[in-house]
Amino acid sequence: MARPRTGSLIKRGKIGTYYLRYSLNGKVVQECLHTTIKSEAEIACDKIMYPLRKADEEAVLQQVELRIKNVHDKLEELEEGRTPPTKVKNAWVEFINSHNRPDSGTRTLAGYKSQYTRFLKWLTRYHKEVVEMRQVGMEIAEAYADNLRTENYSASTYNQHLKTLSLIWGVLSRKAKIDHNPWAWDKATKTGIMRRSLTSEKAARKRRALSPDELTQIFKHARGDYHTLFMILLFTGQRLVDAVKMEWQSIDLAKGTISIIPQKTARRTGRQVYIPLLPQLRQELESKIKSGKYILPELVNLYDRDAGSSLSKSMKDIFQAAGIETQIEGGKKSITKVGAHSFRHSFVTIARSAGIPDAMIRTITGHESLEMVDHYTQFTPETVSKLADSLSGQQTTEHKSLQAPDTSTEGNRIKSLLTEMTDENWKNKRSKILHLLEGK
């Protein structure tokens, strides 16, 4: 590295006038400073040499930056040789083995794999030149999005395909040495591939509740474990997987409660849900013979065989035998209007009729934010147990088994207090309910 340019002072003439001597473009320059005083000469020297020194510093910095860049380039070449960017054909295995991917369930991962496989087949057919993930840019991403649209997929399916690809590219961005995710959509800047609106589709796909007459027909045609499964779905409000895999240890007949950790919640918060054991379900469970871990072991095996597809088909057959149309035509495939999820809608009606407050219903079904669930922490197992006790003396008939019939005067008072419960008065109402339950 060259030494900093400073120049040198020399005296000339009889009176000792100072001159500045320095090198410029390979030539020696000598400049008169018009002073015989050394301090003044030094000041003049600095004024002349400053811009020259600055230019030298900038040139040196440019050389240093260039050298650093060359070193970085060589390091990147070495690193790329040791860990080459992820290839498109290897992306799925890399994604599955990544520690920074979401902890998704088996069924969700199966969906991801199916969607990625479709993209890989399309890419192999139309863009054989693309080998690495980082070679997939906006042009290819937009072309694939156009291909999805030609398949007449629903808006949600179309969006899910793009979401899956965006997730895989995001998780593997470092390994694949990707600077930009071509599948992402930025709402703020309106850049990327826009997702399709789900408003109309959500309305069309919304499951409906089952009417009392439909429920009566369903239970007439359901036999054995299917009858019990439908009872669990109807009187707990849980999703199909949680109803099928309900364990005997979750049932507390003494306290009149059911305690479970729903699978959807287990991976996120592990929060346990307490459900009143309503008399209709209690009677059904008491008629079953305890054998093993699960209440419905044969249906558990059927569910695990293909992530619930065969079980759902069997349920559909029962619905159709009961005279209930489960699907309507729409898009590339039919839209399911009645299914296991319909029991969750019916549960809400039954629970409200039984006097269970909306806050507890939302907690049971999982349709509430974590903050609101925490806000209603008065719904402990003991409170749920006492509520179940207050409802356990109800009599049932063919249609009344789908609702909560008349109760004692005390039970009616409890129902009234629960119905009146709000965010502002719940402490006061809770206190009155506990007094009634304790016989005070």
N, C-alpha and C positions, 0 to 999 in steps of 0.2 A: 504494500500500500504506500502511495507517495506521501512525503512529508507535507504538512500544511504549508502553504505558500505565505511567507511573512515579508519578504523583501529585506534589503539592507540599506542602512544610512551611511553615506560617505560625505567627507568635506572636500570642497574644491575651491581654488582661488585664494588670493591673499587674505581676504576677510573671512574665509572659512564658511562659505555658503553650503548648506546641506542639499544633497541630492539623494533621490531614492532609486536604487537599482533593483530590478526584478526581472523574471523571465516570463515571456508571453508568447505562446505559440512557437516555442523553440528559439525565440530570439531574445537577446538581452536588451532591456529597455532601461534608459537612465533619464530620470525626470527631476528637474529643478524644483525645490520646495520653497525657494525665495525667503529663506530665513537663516539666520546664523545662530538661533537659539535652539538648543537640542529638544527641549520640551515641546516647542511649537512644531519642530520637524517630526517628532514622534506622532503628534496629533494628526498632522497632514498625511503622514505615512499610513496611519490607520484608515483614514477616509478613502485613500486610493486603493489600499489592499483589501478592504472589507468585501466589496462585491466580487473581487477575484477569488478570495478565500471561500466565499459563499458558493460560487460556481464550482470550485474544487470539491467542496463538501457534497454538493448535490450529485456531482459525477461519481464520487466515491460511493454514495448511498445507492445510486443506480447500479453500480457494479456489485455491491453487496447483495441488493435485492435480487439481481439476476443470478448470482451464485446460489442464494438460498432457494430460489425457484428451481434451479437445476437439481439441487439436492433433493427437494421435495418430489420433483418429477421422478427422479431415480428411485426414491423410497416407495412411491406409489407403484412404480413398475415392479419393484421387488415384492411389494405387498400383494399386488394383483396376481403375481406369479404364484405366491404361496396360497392365497385365498381368492381364487377367481370369482367374478360376479356370478350370482345364482342364475342358472339356466331355467328357462320357462318350464321345461319338462321335469325339472327337479323341484319346482317351487312348492308343490303340495307336501312332499315329504319334509322339506325345510320348514314349512309353516307348522306342521304338526309337531315337529321337534323343537320349535322355538319356545323359549321361556317367557317371552313377552306377549304371547298370544292370549286371547281371552280363555278362561276356563269353561269352555262350552260343553254342553251335554252331548251324548252319543248321537242323538237324533239331529241336533243342530249341525254337528260336524259332518254327518252323512249328507245333509243338504248342501253344505259348503263344498264338499268333494264333488258332488254331482254337478254343481254349477261351474266349478273350475274345470272339470273334465270337458264340459260342453265348450267352454272357451278354448281350451287347448286343442280340441278337434278342429274347431273353426280356424284357429291360427295356423295349424299345421297344413290345412287345406289351402288357405288364401295367402299366407305370408310365411312361406318356408324359410325365407331369408332371416327371419327373426329367431335368434337363438337365446339371447339373454333377456332377462326381465327388463333391464334398463333400456332395451331397444324398443319397447312398447311405448309409443308416444301418444299424443292427443289424436293424431290422425287415425291410428289403428283403433284406439279406444272408441272414437266416434263411429267408425265403420262397424265395430262390433255392436254398439248400441243400436245402430240402424238395423242390423241383422236381428237383434232381439225383437224389435218392433214388428218386423215382418212375420214373426211367429204368432202374432195375436195373443201374446201373453197378457195377463192382467197387469194392472199398474203395480200392485204389490209384488208380483213375481218378477217383473222387469226391474223394479227398484232393488229387490233382494239380490239379483244377479250382479248388479253394479256394486252394491254394498259389499258383497262377498269379495269381489275382485279388489275393491278399494282397501278392504281389511287386509287381504293377503299382501298387497303391495306395501301397505303401511307397516305391517309387522316385519317384512323382509327388507325394508328400505336400506338398512345399513349393510346387510350381507350382500344385497343385490347392487349396492352402490347406486341407488336411485336418488336423483336430485328432486324429482317432481313426481307426484302420484297422479297418473293420467286419469284415474277413475274417480277422483274426489270431486265434490261439488261444494263450492264456497258460496253460501247464501249472501254474505256481505258484499263480495266483489262480483257475484254472478259469473264466476269463472268455473270451468270444468264441465262435466256432463250433468245437466239438470235432471232431477228425479221427477217422476210423473205424479200428478195429484191423486190422492187416495180418497178424497172426500166422498165422491159418488160411489166408489167401490165399497167403502166402509159401510155406507148405508145399505147397499145391496147385500153385503155379506153378514150383516148383523144377525146373530142367532136370536131366535125368539124363545120366549118361555113356553112351557107346555101347559095346556089347560087342564083343569081337573078331570074332564072327560077323557082327554088323551092319556093322562097319567093312569087312569083306571084301566084303560085298554092295554097300555104297555105292561102293567103289572099282571094283567090276566094272561098275557102271552109270554112273559118272562118266567123262566123256570130255574130252579136250583141256584147256582152261584150268580147267574145273571140277575135274578130277582134281588138277591142281597146286594149286588153291585149297584143296581139302580136305587135301592133304598139308601145306600151310603152316599151316592151322588146327590140324591134329593135332599137328604137331611143333614148334610155337612157342608154343601156348597163348594166342595173341593174339585180340583181338576182330575181328569181321568186317571192319570198315572198315580196320583196320591190316593185316590179311592181304591184302585186295583191293588196297590201295594200297602194298604193299611194293615198294621200289625196288631195282634191281640194285646200287646203290652201298651198300646195307645189308648185302650178302652179301660176306663175306671168306672166299673158299675157301682161301686160304693159311693163315689162322689158324683156320679152322673155326668162325667166329662169325657171328652176325647182330646188328647194332646198329640199333636204331630208337628213335624217341621216339613212344610211343603218343599218339594224338590226345587222349585223355582226360587224359593227363598234360601234354601240350604247353601247354595253357592254364593249368595250375596251377603246375607246377614246371619244365617243360622237361627233366625228368630222362631221360637216355638209358638204355635197357635193353639188356643184352648177353645173347644166347641162344646156347647151344651149337648148332652146326649138326650135327644128328644125321645119321648116314650115309644113312638112308632119304630124308630131304629133300635131302641133297646130291646123291644120284643123280638125283632128280627134277629138280632145278634144272640140273644139268649136261646134261640131255637137252633143255633149252629153248634156243631161239635168242635171244640178246640182241638186242632191237630197241627202242630208245627208253629212256625213263626208268623205266617200270614193268615189272614182271615179267609182269603180266596187264593190258595196256592196254585190251583190249576189255571186260573185266569192270569196269575203273575207269569207263569211259564208261557202262556199264549201271548201275552203282551211283549215279553222279552224276545220272543222269536223274531219279530220284525218291527219292533218299536211301536206296537199298537195297531198296525194296519189290519191284521186279521181280526183282532178284537173289535175294532171299529166296524168292520164289515158285518160281523155277527150281530152287533148292536143294531146296525142299519136294517138287517133282516127282521129283527124283532119289531122295530118301528114300523116297517112296511107291513108286517103281518097284523099289526094293530091298526092298519089303515091310515098311517101317517106318511105323507110324502116328505122325504128328507132333503131333497135337492131341487133346484131350479136350474134351467139352462142359462149359461152366461159365459162369454169369453171362450177361451180354449178348452175349458173344462167346466163341469157343472158346479154351481155354488151350493154349499151345504147350508141349509137353513135350520135344520133340526139335528141335534146330535148330543153327545155327552155334555157339551157346554150348555145346552138348554136347561139341564137340571140345575145349573148354577143360578140361572135367572129365576127358576121356580123356587129355589131355596130362599131367595131374598123375600119373596112374598110370604112363604111359610114362616120364616124367622120373624118378620114384622108382625104377622098375626099372632105369633107366640109371645110377643112383647119384648123381643130382643132389640135393643136400641141400634140405630143405624151405625153408630160408631163401632160397636162390636161386630156388626155384620160386615162392615168394610174391613175390619181386622181379620175376620175369619176367611173372607174370600180373597184377601190380598189386594183389594182395590183401594188402597189408601197409602199416602206417603209415609215414610218412616217417621217424620216429625209428628204427624198426627197420631200415629200409633203410640208413640212415646207419650203424647199428651194425655192419652186415655189409659194410663197405666193402672187405673183402679180396677180394670178387668183382669184380676188375678185368677188363678185356678180356683181359689176358694169362692170368689164371687160368682164365677161361672157355675160352680157346683151348686150353690144355693139357688141360683136362677133355675137350674135344671130341676132341683127338688120342688120348686114352687109350681112347676109345670107338669110334674110327673104324674099327677092324679087325673089327667084328662082322659076322657073316654073317646073312642073313635068309632066311626061308621065308614061306609064305603067312600063317601066324599069328604067327610070330616077328617079322615086320616091324612088328607092333603093340606089341612089347615090346623089351627089350634083352637079346639072347642072351648066351651064355657069352663070357667074355673071357679074356685071359691071366691067369696067376697075379698078375702085377703089377696088372692091371686090377681083379681081385677084391680085392686089398689096398686099392686106392684106394677102391673102392666101400664096403668095410667101414669105412674111416676116415671117409668122408663120412656114412655112415649113423649112425655113433656121435657125430657132431658135435653139440654143444649150445652154449647161450649161455655156459656156464662154460669149456668145454674147446676152443673153436674155434681159438684161437691155436696150441695144441699140435698139434691134428689137422692144421691147415693147414700147419704147419711140416713134419710128416711127409709129407704129400701132395706138397709141393713138392720134398722130397728125393727121393721116388720118381720124380716126373716129370722131375727133372733128372738122374736116374741116379746119385744119390749113395748 
